[in-house]
């Protein structure tokens, strides 16, 4: 059948918007591969592990501040927020590049400001692109759409990791990485200004999860699957909603403990005396994360009419706990480091894909900035605390004359803490599963 020009034009704009969302998320690559250049930062700026963990945490705090600010922007033009994000994404790499030029004249606060700006720009890119793209596609395909968006971050991780490792070590890899990030950011934002747009005027406002406090829906408005109609909720209503509280806290703790695992992967190889394996880790984590996120997204879409996405989220939380436990005392060779990278990537990939989908489906998508923003804001604060404590436990085992520690005892306390805390999202996810039907009633 012949497709009219207006429909062709709409489809073209739809997919250009999707591509813009993908490359906007890919721009988060440098932040997500912090574990690759963490040891170099320690050498470049002559700082201890606790200070390096603080740099990572400040970047996450920038994420949190940006997400919190985005909670008040559901009614604003997304292009206004993109302008703000563009400013921050230019400032961040520039500051960090300047900091590498003369390390003796640069203090930690200047470096932290650069990472803070990177974090702010990252949060704006994520929340604007994900909301626009999610509204452009039906909720029946939202699992795979959000998975591809989330896993496009892995594309960025691979891209910037390759750029980082092809730079000769003597050429200050981190410095050159910031230059590449600056120019790549300019390209991405120009593309987003041109093509990141809401294309569909109508969105599927149906809920795959039952909410006890929702009023009775209008039967005539329901489709053949008898899904619940989602109603918008005020800030106070969403705060008091027990389902949102359970989802928010399990997501916050899962993201935060996952951040500790990912940020410290090269630390794990370093204390095991396998630092030469670091260049392979940068390939494994994004690949495992992409595969995990996309497979889970496809499965949760395929089974959407008979099974909610929450059981898949529970599996991701369990894998994260298992990874933290293994890292305490088992990682002593390359095979076990690959296993740790597999569990970390798979768990994080599935969690990021699923949480964004569940938030957009369980609650009204027009409030996505607010609802998802509060989760990521809490994630930033929690990750700051956990990463700081991990650095404190590590530094306690470093001698005064050394920068690094050798042996699994260096990270034992840090991973023990992470294991205990990662049990909480498992329990919270079980509670949410108990409160909501496992299967959709037809």
N, C-alpha and C positions, 0 to 999 in steps of 0.2 A: 504494500500500500504506500502511496506517495505521501511523504511527510512535508507539510507546508513549511515555508521559510520561517515564519514566526516560531514554530516549534523547534526547528533546527537551531535557530538563534538562541532560544531559551536553553536547549541542551548544551550548546557551546558555552554559554555563560555559566551554566551549572558546573560543568567540568573544569572550566578555567578557574572558577571559584574554589573548587576542590583542590586543584593543583596549587593554587595560592596558599591554601591551608596547609598542604603538605610541606611546601618549602618554608613556610613560616615556622612550622614545628621543627623542621630540620635545622633551623638557625639556632636551636638550643644545643646543638652538638657539642660546642666547646665547654659548656657548663656541665654536660653529662659525662664528659671524659676527664673530669678533674683528677680522677685516680691515676691517669696516665702521666700528667705533669706534676703531680703532688710532690714527688721526690725531687724534681728539678727546682721547684719553688723553694724547697728547703735549702738547696745549695745556692741558688741565685741570690736570695735575700738573707742567707745565713740565719735562719730562724729554726726554732724547735718544732717538734711534731704538733704540739698543742696550738701553736700559732698558725700552722698550715691548716689544721682542722678548723680553726677560727675563720680562715679565709673562705673555706667551703661553706661554713655555717652562715657567714655574712651574705654570701651569694644566695643561700636558701632564704635568709631573712628578707633579702630584696624581693625574692619570689613572693614571700608572704605579704609584704607591704603592698606589692602590686596587686595581688589577689584580693586583699582586703579593700583596697581602693576600688577595684572592679566590682565589688559587691554593691556599690552605690550607682553603678553605671548602666543598669539594665535599660533605662529609658533614654540614654544618650546615643548620639550618632557614633557608631564604631570607628568611623574615620578619625574622629577627634582623639580617641584613645590611641589609634595607630600613630598619630603625629607625636604624641607623648612618648610612645614606645620607641619611635625612630630617634628621638633626641637622646634617650638613655642608651640605645644601642650604639650610638656614635661616641658618646662620652666614655662608656666602660672600656672598650678596647684601647682607646686613645690614652686613658689614664694608666692602664696596665703596661702599655708599650713604653710610655715615658718613664714609668717606675723601673723598667729594666735597663734604661740607659745609664743611670748612675745610682747603683744600689746604696752607696754610702750616703747619698743626699735624700734618700726616700725613707720615710718612716712607715710603720705598719698601718697607720690610719689612712694614709694616701692609697695604699694598696687595697685596703678594705673598701674604700670608696669606689674604686674601680670594679671590684667584684659585686658591690651593692648595686651599682648601675646595671651590670650585666643581669643580675637577678631580677631587677625591676622590668627591664625590657623583655626578658623571657616570659614573665607572668602575663604581660599584656598580649604578647604574641599568642600564647596558648589559649587564653580564655576567649579572645575575640575570634580567632580562627575556628576554634572548636564549636562555639555557639552558632556562628554563621553557617558552617558546613552542616552541623547537626540539624538545623532548621530547614536546610535545603533538601534533605533526604528523608524518606519515610522511616518511621521507627522500626519497621519490619527488617530494615537493613542497617540499623544503627550500630549494631555490634561490630560488624566488619568495617563500617565507615569510621567509627571512632577508633577501632584497632589500627587501621591503616594510618590515621592521623597521629595516634600515639606512637606507633612504630616508625613513622617518618622521622621521629627524633633519632632513631637508630641509624637512619640514612645519614643524618648529620653527624652522628658519632663516628661512623665509618669514614665519611668524607674528611672531617677535621683530624681524625686519627692518622689517616694516610698522609695528609698534608704535614702533620707534626713529625711523622717518622721519616719522610723523604727529605726533610731539612737536615743537613749535616749537624751533628752534635755541637761542633765548635761555633756554629752560626746562631747560637741562642734560639733554640727551637721555640720556646714559649713566646719570645719577642716577635718572631716571624709569624707565628700562629695568630697573634693579635692583629697584625697588619692584614693578613688574609681575611680575618673575621670582619674587619672594618669595611673592606670593599665588597665582600659578599653580602653584608647586611644592607648596604646601599641598594644593591641589585634586588634583594628580596623585598624590601619595603616599597620600592618603585612598582614591582610586580603586584604586590598586595593593594597598593593605592589604586591600581588600574582595574584589578579583576576580583578582589575579595568582596563579593556583594551577596545580599540575600536575593535569591532568584525566585523561589516559590512564595506566593502570598499566603498559602494555607499550610498549616502544620498539623501533623497527626497528634492531637492532644489526648492520647489514650494511655492508660497505665497498665503495666503488666503485673503490678504488685498491689495487693489489697491493702487499703488503709482503713482501719476501724473507725477513725473519726471523720471520714468523708460523709457528707450527706448522701441520701439516696439519689443516684443519677437518673436522668430522664431516659426511660426505656427506649423511646423512639430515636434517641440520638446514638444508641449503641450499635455496633456492627454485629456481624454474625458470631464473633468470638466472645461477645458479652464482656468486653474489657471495661474497667472502671474509667469514667471520665475524670481527668485531672483538673483540679481547681487550683487557681492561684492562691497563695497564702502570704499573709503579711509577714514581716520580720519576726514579730512576737509569736505568731502561729507556728512558723517553721522552727523556731527555737524550742517551743514547747512540744513539738511533735516527737514522740519517742522513737519512731522509725528513723527520722532524720538524725537524731542524736546517736543512735546505734551505728548508722551508716557513716556518719561524720567521724566518730571516734575510731571505729575500726579502720577506716581509710587513712585517717591521720597517722595512726600508729603503724599501719602497714607501710605507708610511704616513708615514714621517718626511719624505721628499722631497715627498710630496703636501701635507703640513702646511705646508711652506715655501712652496709655490706658492699655496695657498689663503690663508694668513695675510697674504701680501704682494701680493694682487691690487690693493688700493687704493693701495699704495705704487707699484705699476707704473703705474697711471693718474696718480698724482701727479707722478712724475718725468717723465712724458710730457706734462705740462701739461693733462691731461684729467680733473682731479678732479671736474668737474661731471658726469661720467659715472658716478660712484660709486653713485648711487642706482639705476642700472640693473643694476649688477653683482650687487647683492644678489638680484635676480630671476633672472638668468641661471644663476648657479652652482647653487643648489638645484634648479632645473628641469632643467638638464643632468645633474646628479648623479642625480636621481630617474629620469629617462628611461633613462640609462645603466645604472643598477643593476637596474631592473625588467626591461628588455629582456634584459640578460645573464642575469638570474636565470631568466626564462622560457625562454630558449634553452638554457641549461645543463640545465634540468629536462627539456625536450623531447628533447634529445639524450643524456640521461643514460645510457641503455642502450647507446649506441654510441660515446660520446665523453666523456672525463672533463672536469671543469671547468677543468683547468689551462691548456689552450690559450686560453681566454677570459681567464684571469688574466694570461697572457703579453701579450696584446693591450693590457690595461690598463697594464701596466708600460711597454710601448713608447710608448704615448700620452703617458705622464708624462714620459719622456725627451724626446720630441719637443717637448712644451710648454716644458720648461726651456730647450731649445736655442733655440726661437723667441724666448723672452723676453730672451735675451741682447742681441740687437741689432735685432730686426725690429718690435717693438711700438711703432709711432709714430702710429697712428691708432685710431679707435674700432672699426673692423672687425677689426683684429688683436687688440685687447683682448677683443672678443667671442670670437674664436677661442681666445685663451688661456683665457678663462672656460669655453668649451665643452670644451676638452681637459682642463682641471683637474677640472671637475665630472664628466665622463664617466669619466675614469680613476679618480678617487677613489670614485665611486659603485659602479662595477663591482668595484673591489678590496675594499671593505668588505663587499659582499654575498657575494663569492666566497670570501674567506678564512674568514669565519665558517662558511660551508657546508662547505668542505673540511676544516677542523679538526674539525667535528662528525661528518663522514663518514669521514675517514681514520683517526681515532682515536676511542676510546670516548667517547660523549657524556656519560657520568657523570663524566668527567674534564675536561669542557669548561672549567670555571672555571680549572683549573690550566693546561691547554694553551693556551687563548686568552689567559689572564691573563699568562703569561710573554711572549707576543708583544707585547701592549700595554704591558707594563712596559718591555721593551727599546725599543719605539717611543718611549716618553716620554723616555728618556735620550738616544736618538739625535736626536730632534726638538729637545731642549734644546740640544744641541751645534750642530746645523745652524742653528737660528734665531739663536743667539748669534753665530755666525760671520757670518751674513747681516747682522745688525745692525752688527757691527764693520766689515765691508766698506763698508756704507752710510755710517756715521758718518765714515769716513776721507775721504769726499768732501764733507762738510758744513763750511762755513766757520764760524768761531767765533761770528759774529754772527747766524747763522741756525739755525732748527730743522730745516728741510727742505732737500733737495738737488734740483736740477733737471737733467734729462738722463739718458739711458740709461746713461751711464758710472757713475752712482750705484749701479746694481744689476748691472752687468756681471759683476763678480767673484763676487757672490753666486749668480747664476744659472749661471755657469760651474761653480762648485763643485757646485751641485745637479744639473746635467746629468751630470757625471762620476760622482757617487755614484748617480744614478738608473739608470745602466747596470748596476750590480751586481745589482739584483733581476731584470733581464732575463736576465743570464747564469745566475743561480741558478735561475730558473724553467726555463730550457732544460735545466739539469742534472737537475732534478727530473722533467721530462718524459722525459728519456733513461732515468732509473731506473724509471719507471712506464709501463705500457702506455698508448698513446694511445687505444685502444679497449678496451671491456670484452669479455672473452672469454665467450662464451655456450656 
